[in-house]
Amino acid sequence: MKKTVVVLGAGMVGVSCALELQQRGRDVVLVDRAAPGRETSFGNAGVFARSSLMPMNNPALWAALPKLARNTSAQLRYDPRFLLRNAGWAARFLYSARTGCFEQTVEALDRLITLSRPLHDRWMAEAGVQARLRSNGWIFLYRSEAAYASGMLSRQTMDRFGIQTQTLSGEELRALEPHLAPIFPKALWIQDAASVDNPGAVVEAYAALFQARGGRIVRDEVKAIHRSQDAWEATGTAGRLRADDLVVALGPWSRTFLRDTLGLSVPMAYERGYHRHFGARPDATLGRPVYDIGGGYVLSPMEMGLRMSTGVELADIDAPKADAQLQLAETAAREAFPLADYRDSEPWLGRRPTLPDSRPAIGRARSHPSLWFAFGHQHIGLSTGPGSAQLLANLMDGAESPIDPRPFAPARWGL
Ligand SMILES: Cc1cc2nc3c(=O)[nH]c(=O)nc-3n(C[C@H](O)[C@H](O)[C@H](O)COP(=O)(O)OP(=O)(O)OC[C@H]3O[C@@H](n4cnc5c(N)ncnc54)[C@H](O)[C@@H]3O)c2cc1C
């Protein structure tokens, strides 16, 4: 008899877990209340980059904190009431910016990102979506020499990990991306990076591959989970599923789900972010995603137009959308590139699920047998879904892990 697994959540992380566990010979059911890849995994910037090993809470955060605390920047907004209610998370997030923890985090994230890339390449080929992948890197844009200088820790860290980058003068930048306005005297081209032109479609294609290989996808909102003698039961509005093992991969909803069903306290905050799609002047093209550091947005060429995605807004998962950060980002993006009209009727809102040390929780739950976690992928869940799945599947099989699992152990947060 094959061992059975129910995977909750069909974002990039859950779909990757389902595919990998299926490949290891398990009988897998994937459950989501929506179609695969419709939430956080849909609206991101589409970047797969080793440079994303730098968490937001790094030692350079201290110098930026007085400016960020004013709550007026495009890079970071926060709802003070949310921060007060989540003061424990905020304190631990800041505490994790100290050098020792930062060093552990960058090393762990680099391994997870690096592990994921060949799997993405393989699955994209198998799912027939490799044409969506561009392997021409992405570019950090600096509006002044001083801004470039303040990115030193990030560049030193990339160098230390052997990430291939090239510093560009304003002229060299224009040779690479001729339609950017000449307002960036310096740029950093991260060559060790790729991007996709429709992240949601990639998740859908992976889910279709899982189904084509005999996997089952159930559309249901799971309301309760329960461990009976030898199996898990997941009960939704449409029915009940039983399995030997249960994987929780509910992205930002993992926190409330585990609180409401098992009474667990997940120290997660929501780094919310928006996107909008724009048309461009007919002759203006962008070859790869660019990150305007001072402007606080990423502009990514997508199938739907140019997607401008914003920085971080710390607020409740379901708090109403706010305009100010988007408007600042749009003003800066229009300075940088000849954007035309909106291609969508309203902004999209996503929630990056973030644990205090900016590392996802991947592994066995301490509190319950055969319960597994794969959530908390903050800014990098699109790129690290496959590596997370491989790590989790090895842990479930009791096999040697391809990377050190300890930095990701749910037990570090008492889970
Ligand atoms: C603006 C922005 C830009 C980003 N840019 C990048 C980037 O360039 N590169 C990168 O790697 N990452 C990026 N990210 C981060 C990345 O998008 C996330 O880390 C990743 O999508 C998380 O995937 P997930 O599968 O954990 O969560 P999700 O994609 O949110 O999936 C969770 C799923 O759980 C389902 N669900 C929730 N509750 C229930 C329930 N009770 N029952 C059934 N189903 C349920 C939801 O419907 C959803 O489909 C960005 C994020 C944002 C917001």
The ligand as an ORCA input file, in Angstrom:
! r2SCAN-3c Opt
* xyz 0 1
  C       4.569     41.819     -4.108
  C       5.287     40.500     -3.957
  C       6.414     40.240     -4.731
  C       7.085     39.018     -4.598
  N       8.122     38.723     -5.437
  C       8.721     37.491     -5.390
  C       9.716     37.139     -6.324
  O      10.057     37.900     -7.218
  N      10.301     35.918     -6.210
  C       9.927     35.023     -5.237
  O      10.512     33.935     -5.175
  N       8.945     35.331     -4.364
  C       8.336     36.536     -4.412
  N       7.339     36.852     -3.529
  C       7.015     35.906     -2.459
  C       6.206     34.731     -2.960
  O       5.159     35.175     -3.788
  C       5.640     33.948     -1.767
  O       6.686     33.649     -0.853
  C       5.030     32.642     -2.232
  O       4.081     32.883     -3.245
  C       4.359     31.903     -1.092
  O       3.815     30.726     -1.646
  P       2.911     29.779     -0.792
  O       2.610     28.587     -1.618
  O       3.537     29.560      0.535
  O       1.580     30.646     -0.515
  P       0.325     30.961     -1.454
  O       0.744     31.115     -2.866
  O      -0.416     32.089     -0.830
  O      -0.548     29.656     -1.346
  C      -1.320     29.361     -0.197
  C      -2.617     28.710     -0.675
  O      -3.394     28.297      0.471
  C      -4.769     28.387      0.094
  N      -5.579     28.367      1.314
  C      -5.506     29.227      2.359
  N      -6.351     28.824      3.331
  C      -6.956     27.695      2.911
  C      -7.904     26.783      3.478
  N      -8.401     26.973      4.719
  N      -8.284     25.710      2.758
  C      -7.810     25.489      1.501
  N      -6.895     26.314      0.922
  C      -6.481     27.391      1.613
  C      -4.829     29.691     -0.688
  O      -5.984     29.708     -1.526
  C      -3.508     29.654     -1.466
  O      -3.674     29.129     -2.778
  C       6.644     38.067     -3.633
  C       5.505     38.330     -2.866
  C       4.815     39.531     -3.032
  C       3.575     39.776     -2.221
*
